[in-house]
Amino acid sequence: MFNTVKIDEVYDVDITSLENEGKGVCKVGGMICFVPKVLPGEKVKIRITEIKKNYARGKLIDVLKPSDKRIDPNCPFYKDCGGCHLRHQSKEDNLLFKKEKVETALKRIGKVDIEVDDVIPCIKNDNYRNKMSFKVENNKIGFYEEGTYRLVSIDKCNLAENRINEILGVVKEYLNENENEIKMINVRESNITNELLIDIYSVNENDIDIASYLALNESVSTVIFNDKVVYGNGYINEITNGLMFKVSSNSFYQVNSIQVEKLYEQAIKMAELQKDEVALDLYCGTGTIACIISGYVKKVLGIELVDDAIIDAKENLITNNINNVRFICGDAAKEISKINEKVDVIFVDPPRKGIDRKAIAVMKKLAPKKIIYISCNPVTMSRDISYLTDLYDVKKVTPVDMFPNTEHVECICFLERR
């Protein structure tokens, strides 16, 4: 039956639900098909773009019968751009989708049946991202169309902070006027001064001329070209939860400066930290969590693999006059296996792929009373939790909307040792 479905064929289908990544689910010739930018209950016209063994992918051509919950995406590039995925969904439905997404992952993958808290909303639905990564190709800049490497040229991104969009216009002018082989441009904005850090990658060293062009803009404080600082001091400063943090180009820092304060406040509240406790901050990045919790506990140890992040983290201790935190650069599993003191609570905020299995094994040997797991990927978080539930109970799960208008959701999970 499945062989009746063909690439580039057009079909009218009924959307029955949304899957984990916010794509609509339908059937074509008996085969499950995933289609972005649709809603349950809609009848739509799609074109098949990819066929796998057990499923297909399609692209929306037209909405024949829209859901009464569909809203105007308010973006001229949304139809083709793969930068965000759920602008056609109302804020209320977006928050409900994210809550159900977390509950489903915990139940199906983590084997944990718990009532998840309502998602903590963000006061800004747009212009919240302090970092954007733009693709560049043939003098055009933008994002890839979802599921392809076809560049969609954009004039602005509604998710980005306003000053990032302003510099995007400056970059476009340069690209239009100068032949180049630039491939990627990353832009970070400081929530203190609105200054910008711009990180450029090109396959042609002559493209370094863009640095002096951008440096003429008063909002640009640092330009990095092919991993070398060519203008400015190489970092920007951010303020979170009353502390100042130095952030370099390669250092991880939450992309939503407004919402991150709520995220960390909720995590600290869950942990019920005590002054005599020793805390461990795994995948600590620039030391944000370690520094913030330092005032609540006796001692904090932070571990991170990225050199630049640890350099920033150590400087953040000096900036904030913190003396009860120690940072180590190294592999999480190897470094925590060297710990020979009692750890009361572990904060872990890993990359999307989750925690290394060896690190989980060592975490269980340390056997802290409490684990606070912060994640932007409910699937890998739920998988990791399934490895911990032989010793720990999941007591509370709170999603935080760090990424409005997208399928992504941040989540805080509190685990307590039995």
Sequence and secondary structure as in RCSB ss.txt:
>XXXX:A:sequence
MFNTVKIDEVYDVDITSLENEGKGVCKVGGMICFVPKVLPGEKVKIRITEIKKNYARGKLIDVLKPSDKRIDPNC
PFYKDCGGCHLRHQSKEDNLLFKKEKVETALKRIGKVDIEVDDVIPCIKNDNYRNKMSFKVENNKIGFYEEGTYR
LVSIDKCNLAENRINEILGVVKEYLNENENEIKMINVRESNITNELLIDIYSVNENDIDIASYLALNESVSTVIF
NDKVVYGNGYINEITNGLMFKVSSNSFYQVNSIQVEKLYEQAIKMAELQKDEVALDLYCGTGTIACIISGYVKKV
LGIELVDDAIIDAKENLITNNINNVRFICGDAAKEISKINEKVDVIFVDPPRKGIDRKAIAVMKKLAPKKIIYIS
CNPVTMSRDISYLTDLYDVKKVTPVDMFPNTEHVECICFLERR
>XXXX:A:secstr
 GGG  TT EEEEE  EE TTS EEEEETTEEEEESS  TT EEEEEEEEE SSEEEEEEEEEEE  TTB     
TTTTTB S S TTB HHHHHHHHHHHHHHHHHHTS         B  S SSS BSEEEEEEETTEEEEEBTTS  
EEE S  TTB HHHHHHHHHHHHHHHHS   EEEEEEEE TTT  EEEEEEES GGGGHHHHHHHTSTTEEEEEE
TTEEEES SEEEEEETTEEEEEETTS   SBHHHHHHHHHHHHHHHT  TT EEEEET TTTHHHHHHTTTSSEE
EEEES HHHHHHHHHHHHHTT  SEEEEES HHHHHTT  S   EEEE   TT   HHHHHHHHHH  SEEEEEE
S HHHHHHHHHTTTTTEEEEEEEEE SSTTSS  EEEEEEEE 
